[in-house]
Amino acid sequence: MASQILMIEDDREMVTLGRLILEREGYRVLSAYSGQEGLELLNEHYNDIDLVLLDVMLPGMYGWEILEHIKTDEKTKHIPVIMLTARHYLEDEVETGKYADLFAEYVVKPFVVRDLLQKIAGHIHHPQPD
């Protein structure tokens, strides 16, 4: 079965692009447009999710807070999280340092698709066609 990625991102165009790229590579994609929606999907599908792509700047709940929820929950703490952000590492230096042990990768938008796919593949096995 193909690996499944949960994308938590409030920019609908970014979700559409992300879904297109990831599905073309054989991944299944769930998407959420807010942190609360993302946590609900994760709680509902935690057995099926192999990786989370998480935007830092989200309405209602900051990405770092969502990351903390994911990594402190026994059901989900094993799931790798790749942080996606329009902010450079130094702009979030305090938060990035504070949460560095919790996330797998930190990717700045706009990103090179090939690089993101390599990072994803490095944290989950490459999906096999259904």
Secondary structure, DSSP 8 states (H G I E B T S, - for coil): ---EEEEE-S-HHHHHHHHHHHHHTT-EEEEESSHHHHHHHHHHHTTT--EEEEESS-SSS-HHHHHHHHHHSTTTTTS-EEEEESS-GGGGHHHHHHHTTT-SEEEESS--HHHHHHHHHHHS------
